[in-house]
Amino acid sequence: MPLAAGDNRTVIDPLERWRQYGEKPDYAGLLTYGGAPYTQDPAELAGFDVAIVGAPTDDLVSDRPGARFGPRAIRAASCPPGPHLESKVDAFEELKIVDFGDAAVLPADAVRSHAAIEQLVGQVCDAGLLPIVLGGDHSIAEPDVRAVAARCGPVGLVHFDTHTDTGREVFGVELSHGTPMFRLVEDGKVVPARYVQIGLRGYWPGESEFAWQRDQGITSFFMHDVRELGIEAVVERTIEVVRDGPVYLTVDVDVLDPAFAPGTGTPEPGGMTSGDLLWACREVARRLEVVGAEVVEVIPTAVGSADVTALVADRIAREILNGLALHRR
């Protein structure tokens, strides 16, 4: 008699057939993040430290679609385990990492998709693991942070982005990739005095949004601040603002100059370099009490491709993992 769906769930090791050789070619085997073990069963999360979660939805973008293909592309672009040449840490050696698959998103139903994402991230938190979510458009920050804050209380927020995403609405719509941070602050999930934005530039939002941010006590570093102060000083000031306590790290790849990440929904020239962003992500994860993280707004050139934007998104996630491993030391 065939097994019913879900009755044969277990942890799958994508490296098993290559174990005797010590490593697996990137192009072969089951597609998981960095070749991490894979499971869809919350009961199998016990004993792991970090869970990779996919949130493949982009129904709430205001410009270019395609970020729904981001999680698959980031997994395809992920490099194999090994020590980082600069930090000398191998996150896959020091952290037990599992790929928990994708949330059960539904096309054209953002509300149910967000509920599925919040449920999956919540299962990760309930099992005692730290979630790293691969997006997806930036609206997924709302269910991600809600799930984390429901378990550890209101969080600080370190937010790399071209835009503040603190609009009350975008094109008259309240649920959007341009509104999650406003909604999270207003709902008490993010502590505004511990909320720092880095990399802002371009032509949105306007004065009303910035006036609201000033009233809330949110700290903003624009790209001219990054250029004039240097990324090291900006990160140091960020750590001083966020201080002790749980913090969520969110990275919109459009914080990068389009030369480094052309595949994104709202590219804006004049952004950060990938070198600065990778170092900053590792440093934030190393020095602060990060309880969750996400990388969003990756639009690969084709499904499953390892294009330049997916590649830098993978390295962002990897530097967060490296920082977490260093923090644990």
C-alpha positions as CSV (number, residue, x, y, z in Angstrom):
1,M,0.0,0.0,0.0
2,P,1.5,3.4,-1.0
3,L,2.2,5.8,1.9
4,A,-0.1,8.8,2.4
5,A,1.4,12.2,1.7
6,G,3.6,13.2,4.6
7,D,3.9,9.7,6.1
8,N,7.4,9.2,4.7
9,R,8.9,12.5,5.7
10,T,12.5,12.5,6.9
11,V,15.7,14.6,6.7
12,I,17.4,14.2,3.3
13,D,21.1,14.6,3.0
14,P,21.9,16.0,-0.5
15,L,25.7,15.2,0.0
16,E,25.2,11.5,0.8
17,R,26.3,10.1,-2.6
18,W,29.3,12.4,-2.7
19,R,30.4,11.9,1.0
20,Q,33.3,9.6,0.0
21,Y,34.7,12.4,-2.1
22,G,34.4,15.1,0.5
23,E,32.3,17.5,-1.6
24,K,29.6,17.6,-4.3
25,P,29.6,19.5,-7.6
26,D,27.4,22.6,-7.4
27,Y,25.4,21.5,-10.5
28,A,24.5,18.0,-9.3
29,G,22.1,16.5,-6.7
30,L,19.1,17.9,-4.9
31,L,18.9,21.7,-4.9
32,T,19.2,23.0,-1.3
33,Y,20.9,26.0,0.1
34,G,24.6,25.2,0.3
35,G,23.9,21.5,0.1
36,A,22.3,21.6,3.5
37,P,20.1,18.7,4.7
38,Y,16.4,19.2,3.7
39,T,13.2,18.5,5.5
40,Q,9.6,19.7,5.4
41,D,8.7,18.2,8.8
42,P,8.9,20.5,11.8
43,A,9.6,17.5,14.1
44,E,12.9,17.0,12.2
45,L,14.2,20.5,13.0
46,A,15.4,19.5,16.5
47,G,19.1,19.6,16.8
48,F,19.6,22.3,14.1
49,D,20.6,25.9,14.7
50,V,19.5,27.7,11.5
51,A,16.7,27.0,9.0
52,I,16.7,28.4,5.5
53,V,13.1,29.2,4.4
54,G,11.9,30.2,0.9
55,A,9.2,32.8,0.5
56,P,8.6,32.8,-3.3
57,T,6.0,35.5,-3.8
58,D,6.0,38.8,-5.5
59,D,2.3,39.7,-5.9
60,L,2.8,43.0,-4.0
61,V,5.5,44.7,-6.1
62,S,5.0,48.2,-7.5
63,D,7.3,47.8,-10.5
64,R,9.2,44.8,-11.9
65,P,7.9,41.3,-11.1
66,G,10.0,38.1,-10.9
67,A,11.2,38.0,-7.2
68,R,9.0,34.9,-6.8
69,F,11.9,33.0,-8.6
70,G,14.4,34.4,-6.1
71,P,14.6,31.5,-3.6
72,R,15.2,28.9,-6.2
73,A,17.9,31.0,-7.9
74,I,19.7,31.8,-4.6
75,R,19.8,28.1,-3.8
76,A,21.2,27.4,-7.2
77,A,23.8,30.1,-6.7
78,S,24.8,29.0,-3.2
79,C,28.4,27.9,-2.9
80,P,29.5,24.7,-1.1
81,P,30.6,24.6,2.5
82,G,34.1,25.7,3.4
83,P,36.0,28.3,5.4
84,H,35.6,31.9,4.5
85,L,39.0,33.2,3.4
86,E,38.7,36.5,5.3
87,S,36.9,35.6,8.5
88,K,38.4,32.1,8.7
89,V,35.1,30.6,9.7
90,D,33.1,27.8,8.1
91,A,29.5,28.5,9.0
92,F,28.4,25.0,7.9
93,E,30.9,23.5,10.2
94,E,30.1,25.6,13.2
95,L,26.3,25.9,12.7
96,K,23.9,23.0,12.0
97,I,22.0,24.4,9.0
98,V,18.8,22.8,7.5
99,D,16.8,23.8,4.4
100,F,13.2,23.9,5.5
101,G,11.9,24.4,1.9
102,D,9.4,27.0,0.7
103,A,6.2,28.3,2.3
104,A,3.0,27.2,0.6
105,V,2.4,30.5,-1.2
106,L,-0.5,31.0,-3.5
107,P,-0.4,33.1,-6.7
108,A,-2.6,36.2,-6.5
109,D,-3.5,35.7,-2.9
110,A,-1.1,37.8,-0.8
111,V,-3.0,37.4,2.4
112,R,-2.9,33.6,2.4
113,S,0.7,33.6,1.2
114,H,1.7,35.8,4.1
115,A,-0.1,33.5,6.5
116,A,1.7,30.5,5.1
117,I,5.1,32.3,5.4
118,E,4.3,33.4,9.0
119,Q,3.3,29.9,9.9
120,L,6.5,28.3,8.4
121,V,8.8,30.9,10.1
122,G,6.9,30.4,13.3
123,Q,7.6,26.6,13.2
124,V,11.3,27.4,12.8
125,C,11.2,29.7,15.8
126,D,9.1,27.2,17.9
127,A,11.8,24.6,17.3
128,G,14.4,27.0,18.7
129,L,16.1,27.7,15.3
130,L,17.0,31.0,13.7
131,P,15.2,31.6,10.4
132,I,16.9,33.0,7.3
133,V,14.3,33.7,4.7
134,L,14.9,34.0,1.0
135,G,12.4,36.2,-0.8
136,G,10.3,37.1,-2.5
137,D,9.4,40.8,-2.5
138,H,9.9,42.9,0.6
139,S,6.3,42.6,1.8
140,I,7.4,39.2,3.3
141,A,9.2,41.2,6.0
142,E,5.8,41.6,7.7
143,P,5.0,37.9,8.2
144,D,8.7,37.2,8.9
145,V,9.0,39.7,11.7
146,R,5.6,39.0,13.1
147,A,6.5,35.3,13.5
148,V,9.8,36.2,15.2
149,A,8.3,38.9,17.4
150,A,5.5,36.7,18.5
151,R,8.1,34.4,20.2
152,C,10.7,36.9,21.5
153,G,8.8,40.2,21.8
154,P,9.3,43.4,19.8
155,V,12.6,43.5,17.9
156,G,15.2,46.0,16.8
157,L,15.6,46.2,13.0
158,V,18.7,46.7,10.8
159,H,17.4,47.5,7.4
160,F,19.6,47.7,4.2
161,D,17.5,49.2,1.4
162,T,17.3,52.0,-1.2
163,H,13.8,52.7,0.2
164,T,12.4,53.0,3.7
165,D,9.3,50.9,3.0
166,T,7.4,53.0,5.5
167,G,4.6,54.2,3.3
168,R,1.1,54.0,4.7
169,E,0.0,52.9,1.2
170,V,1.4,52.5,-2.3
171,F,-0.9,53.3,-5.2
172,G,-3.7,53.5,-2.7
173,V,-3.0,49.9,-1.4
174,E,-2.0,49.3,2.2
175,L,-0.6,45.8,1.8
176,S,2.5,46.4,-0.4
177,H,6.3,45.9,-0.6
178,G,6.5,49.6,0.2
179,T,4.6,49.5,3.5
180,P,5.8,46.6,5.7
181,M,8.0,48.6,8.0
182,F,5.3,51.2,8.7
183,R,2.8,48.4,9.6
184,L,5.3,46.6,11.8
185,V,6.2,49.7,13.8
186,E,2.6,50.8,14.1
187,D,1.7,47.3,15.3
188,G,4.4,47.3,18.0
189,K,6.4,44.5,16.4
190,V,9.5,46.7,15.7
191,V,10.9,49.1,18.3
192,P,11.4,52.4,16.4
193,A,14.2,53.6,18.7
194,R,16.1,50.4,17.8
195,Y,15.4,50.6,14.0
196,V,18.2,51.7,11.6
197,Q,17.9,52.1,7.8
198,I,21.1,52.0,5.7
199,G,21.6,53.0,2.1
200,L,18.6,55.2,1.3
201,R,18.7,57.2,-1.9
202,G,16.6,58.1,-5.0
203,Y,13.2,59.7,-5.1
204,W,10.9,57.8,-2.7
205,P,9.4,58.2,-0.1
206,G,8.4,61.8,0.5
207,E,8.4,64.2,3.4
208,S,5.3,62.8,5.0
209,E,7.0,59.4,5.5
210,F,10.2,61.0,6.8
211,A,8.2,63.2,9.1
212,W,6.5,60.1,10.6
213,Q,9.9,58.4,10.9
214,R,11.4,61.4,12.8
215,D,8.4,61.4,15.2
216,Q,9.0,57.6,15.8
217,G,12.7,58.1,16.4
218,I,13.9,55.9,13.5
219,T,17.5,56.3,12.5
220,S,18.3,56.7,8.7
221,F,21.7,56.6,7.0
222,F,21.5,57.8,3.4
223,M,24.0,56.8,0.7
224,H,25.8,60.1,1.1
225,D,26.3,59.1,4.8
226,V,27.8,55.8,3.7
227,R,30.1,57.6,1.3
228,E,31.2,60.4,3.6
229,L,31.4,58.4,6.9
230,G,32.4,55.0,5.5
231,I,30.6,51.7,6.0
232,E,32.6,50.9,9.1
233,A,31.5,54.1,10.9
234,V,27.9,53.6,9.8
235,V,27.8,50.0,11.1
236,E,29.4,51.2,14.4
237,R,26.7,53.8,14.8
238,T,24.1,51.3,13.9
239,I,25.3,49.0,16.7
240,E,25.2,51.9,19.2
241,V,21.6,52.6,18.3
242,V,20.3,49.0,18.2
243,R,22.3,48.0,21.3
244,D,21.4,44.8,23.3
245,G,18.3,42.7,22.7
246,P,16.8,40.8,19.8
247,V,17.2,42.3,16.4
248,Y,16.0,41.3,12.9
249,L,18.2,41.8,9.8
250,T,16.5,42.6,6.5
251,V,18.4,43.1,3.3
252,D,16.8,44.4,0.1
253,V,19.3,43.8,-2.7
254,D,18.3,47.1,-4.3
255,V,20.5,48.7,-1.7
256,L,23.3,47.7,-4.0
257,D,24.2,49.8,-7.0
258,P,22.6,48.1,-10.1
259,A,26.1,47.4,-11.3
260,F,26.3,44.8,-8.6
261,A,22.6,43.7,-8.6
262,P,20.8,44.5,-11.8
263,G,18.1,41.9,-11.2
264,T,15.8,43.6,-8.8
265,G,12.4,45.2,-8.9
266,T,13.3,48.9,-8.3
267,P,16.9,49.4,-9.1
268,E,18.4,52.8,-8.2
269,P,21.9,54.0,-9.3
270,G,24.3,55.3,-6.8
271,G,24.1,52.4,-4.3
272,M,26.4,50.3,-2.1
273,T,29.2,48.0,-3.4
274,S,28.8,44.3,-2.8
275,G,32.0,44.3,-0.8
276,D,30.7,46.9,1.7
277,L,27.4,45.2,2.0
278,L,28.8,41.7,2.6
279,W,31.2,42.9,5.3
280,A,28.4,44.9,7.0
281,C,26.0,41.9,7.0
282,R,28.7,39.7,8.6
283,E,29.6,42.4,11.2
284,V,25.9,43.0,12.2
285,A,25.3,39.3,12.6
286,R,28.6,38.9,14.6
287,R,28.0,41.8,17.0
288,L,24.3,41.9,17.6
289,E,21.7,39.4,18.9
290,V,20.2,38.6,15.5
291,V,17.1,36.4,15.9
292,G,16.1,36.3,12.2
293,A,17.2,37.5,8.8
294,E,16.0,37.8,5.2
295,V,17.3,38.6,1.7
296,V,14.6,40.0,-0.7
297,E,13.8,41.4,-4.1
298,V,16.1,39.2,-6.1
299,I,14.9,38.8,-9.7
300,P,17.0,36.2,-11.5
301,T,17.3,36.3,-15.3
302,A,15.7,32.9,-15.6
303,V,14.2,30.3,-13.3
304,G,17.0,28.5,-11.4
305,S,19.7,30.6,-12.9
306,A,22.9,31.6,-11.1
307,D,22.9,35.2,-12.3
308,V,24.9,38.0,-10.7
309,T,22.1,39.2,-8.4
310,A,21.3,35.7,-7.1
311,L,25.0,35.2,-6.6
312,V,25.4,38.3,-4.4
313,A,22.1,37.4,-2.5
314,D,23.6,34.0,-1.7
315,R,26.8,35.7,-0.4
316,I,24.7,38.0,1.7
317,A,23.0,35.0,3.3
318,R,26.4,33.3,3.7
319,E,27.9,36.4,5.4
320,I,25.0,36.5,7.8
321,L,25.7,32.8,8.6
322,N,29.4,33.6,9.0
323,G,28.6,36.4,11.4
324,L,26.3,34.2,13.4
325,A,29.1,31.6,13.7
326,L,31.5,34.2,14.9
327,H,29.0,35.5,17.4
328,R,28.6,32.0,18.8
329,R,32.4,31.8,19.3
